[in-house]
Amino acid sequence: MRIGLVFVFVVLLAGSVGARQIVSFPTEDGGVIYADSYGKGERGVVLAHGGRFDKESWEKQARELAAAGFRVLAIDFRGYGPSRGPGQADPLSAPLHLDVLAAVQYLRKNGAKTVAVVGGSMGGSAAADASIQSERGEIDRLVLLGAAPNGPAEKIKAPILFIVTRDDENGDGLRLPTIRAQYERAPEPKELIVLEGSAHAQALFDTDQGERVMREILRFLAGK
């Protein structure tokens, strides 16, 4: 089931190619998602944050993507900022893929002919799960930072780039083995980039590898 009527709340915050607007739109299960929108054009990108971040955490990357010609939508998941929806009290177990799909549909209904999703950690898993649940061709490309799908990777419907550091770990140990296993199951075309260090997901942008990560994202999103 897809959303018919889209409610949009817009506030213009600046006036340049890096201008930021606040927009909102409904999810399939009755939630409302707020997002920061940057740039113009027919190539859309959804930015999906990790558990310790929010939509504002993507501002630098969003402006770089907008300068490269993308229309960018950095979302707040339900339970973050003013965004709300079923399960918001425990986002890690909430249907966050519906928030991603709502953002993808918003971009397509507002002129985007292609839509990619870049997600970090929790947001990366939600992005991959959104691809699994999506209609084929709805999501064109996926970039996962320190993340893997919760669902079966073999059902992902888009070219996918995994980026992870070798020593990234959580309470269960290193993340790389799980991410590599899901990478192996994912269909082609796919890429896995393993960087040195232990920075997790969006924290990569604050390291000396941040510029390379952004270059790899731009290269992958520009591919055909």
C-alpha positions in Angstrom: 0.0 0.0 0.0 1.4 3.4 -0.9 0.6 6.9 0.4 -1.8 8.9 -1.7 -1.9 12.4 -0.2 1.3 14.0 1.1 1.1 16.8 3.6 4.1 19.1 3.4 5.1 21.7 6.0 7.9 23.9 4.6 10.0 26.6 6.3 12.7 28.4 4.2 15.8 28.8 6.3 18.3 30.1 3.8 18.6 31.2 0.2 21.4 29.5 -1.8 22.2 26.2 -3.4 22.8 25.0 0.2 19.4 26.3 1.4 17.7 24.3 4.0 14.0 23.7 4.2 12.0 21.9 6.9 9.4 19.6 5.4 7.1 16.9 6.8 5.2 14.0 5.3 3.2 11.0 6.5 4.2 7.4 6.8 2.2 4.4 5.7 1.4 3.5 9.3 0.1 6.9 10.4 3.3 8.6 11.5 4.7 12.0 10.6 8.3 12.4 9.6 10.2 15.8 9.6 13.2 16.3 7.4 15.7 18.9 6.3 15.7 19.4 2.5 18.6 20.8 0.6 19.3 21.4 -3.1 17.3 20.9 -6.2 17.2 18.6 -9.2 16.0 15.2 -10.4 18.5 13.1 -8.4 17.3 12.6 -4.8 19.2 11.3 -1.8 17.7 10.4 1.6 20.1 10.6 4.6 19.1 8.3 7.5 20.9 8.9 10.8 22.2 6.6 13.4 20.8 6.1 16.9 22.9 8.8 18.6 22.4 11.3 15.8 19.5 13.3 14.2 18.8 15.0 10.9 21.0 18.0 11.7 24.0 15.7 12.0 24.1 15.4 8.2 24.2 19.1 7.5 27.8 19.2 6.1 27.3 16.1 4.0 23.9 17.3 2.8 25.4 20.6 1.6 28.2 18.8 -0.2 25.6 16.5 -2.0 23.5 19.5 -2.8 26.5 21.3 -4.3 27.1 18.2 -6.4 23.6 18.5 -7.9 21.5 16.2 -5.6 18.3 17.1 -3.9 18.8 15.9 -0.3 16.4 14.9 2.4 17.9 14.3 5.9 15.2 12.8 8.0 14.5 12.5 11.7 13.3 9.0 12.5 10.1 8.6 14.6 11.0 9.3 18.2 13.6 12.0 17.2 12.8 15.7 17.1 9.2 16.2 16.2 8.9 13.0 14.1 6.5 10.5 15.5 4.9 7.2 14.8 4.1 3.8 16.2 7.0 2.3 18.2 8.7 5.6 18.7 9.5 4.9 22.3 11.9 2.2 21.2 13.2 3.2 17.7 15.5 0.2 17.4 12.5 -2.1 17.3 10.2 0.3 15.4 9.4 0.0 11.7 12.0 2.6 10.7 12.0 1.3 7.1 8.6 3.0 6.7 10.2 6.3 7.5 12.7 5.8 4.8 10.1 4.7 2.3 8.0 7.8 3.1 11.0 10.0 2.4 11.7 8.2 -0.9 8.1 8.6 -2.0 8.2 12.3 -1.0 11.2 12.9 -3.2 9.7 11.0 -6.1 6.4 12.9 -5.8 8.3 16.2 -5.8 10.3 15.7 -9.0 13.1 13.2 -8.2 13.6 10.7 -11.0 16.1 8.6 -9.1 16.4 8.2 -5.3 19.4 6.8 -3.3 19.5 6.3 0.4 22.6 6.8 2.6 22.3 5.4 6.1 24.5 5.2 9.2 24.2 2.4 11.7 20.5 2.2 12.7 19.7 4.3 9.7 21.7 2.1 7.4 19.8 -1.0 8.6 16.5 0.9 8.1 17.7 1.9 4.5 18.5 -1.7 3.6 15.2 -3.0 5.0 13.4 -0.3 3.1 15.0 -1.6 -0.1 13.9 -5.1 0.8 10.3 -4.0 1.3 10.3 -1.5 -1.7 8.9 -1.9 -5.2 11.7 -2.7 -7.6 13.2 0.5 -8.9 11.8 2.6 -6.1 15.2 2.9 -4.4 18.1 3.2 -7.0 21.2 3.0 -4.8 22.1 2.2 -1.2 25.1 3.3 0.9 25.4 1.7 4.4 27.9 3.1 6.9 28.8 0.6 9.6 25.5 -1.2 9.0 23.8 -4.2 7.5 20.2 -5.1 6.9 18.0 -6.7 9.6 16.2 -8.5 6.9 17.5 -11.0 4.3 20.3 -9.3 2.3 19.6 -11.4 -0.7 16.3 -9.5 -1.2 17.9 -6.1 -1.5 16.7 -4.5 -4.7 19.4 -1.9 -5.4 23.2 -1.6 -6.0 24.7 -1.3 -2.6 27.9 0.0 -1.1 29.0 -1.0 2.4 31.6 1.1 4.2 32.9 -0.1 7.6 36.1 0.3 9.6 38.1 -2.9 10.5 37.9 -2.4 14.3 34.4 -1.0 14.6 32.7 -2.9 17.4 29.8 -2.9 19.8 28.9 -5.0 22.9 28.7 -8.1 20.8 32.1 -7.7 19.2 33.4 -6.5 15.9 30.8 -5.4 13.3 32.8 -6.4 10.3 32.1 -10.2 10.3 28.3 -9.6 10.3 28.5 -6.9 7.7 30.8 -9.0 5.5 28.4 -12.0 5.8 25.4 -9.8 4.7 27.6 -8.3 1.9 28.2 -11.9 0.6 24.5 -12.6 0.6 23.5 -9.3 -1.2 23.0 -9.5 -4.9 25.3 -7.8 -7.4 26.2 -5.1 -8.1 27.7 -4.4 -4.7 30.9 -3.1 -3.1 32.5 -3.4 0.4 35.1 -0.9 1.5 36.9 -1.7 4.7 38.8 1.2 6.2 41.4 1.1 9.0 40.4 2.4 12.4 37.4 2.0 14.7 35.1 4.9 13.9 31.5 3.9 13.6 29.2 5.0 10.8 28.7 8.8 10.7 31.7 9.2 13.1 33.8 8.4 10.1 33.2 12.0 8.8 35.1 13.4 11.9 38.2 11.4 11.2 41.0 11.8 8.7 39.2 9.4 6.4 36.1 11.6 6.2 37.0 13.1 2.9 37.6 9.7 1.3 34.3 8.5 2.6 32.5 11.4 1.0 34.4 10.9 -2.3 33.4 7.2 -2.3 29.7 8.1 -1.7 29.7 10.7 -4.5 31.4 8.3 -6.8 28.9 5.5 -6.1 25.9 7.7 -6.3 27.0 9.1 -9.7 27.3 5.6 -11.1 25.0 4.1 -13.7 
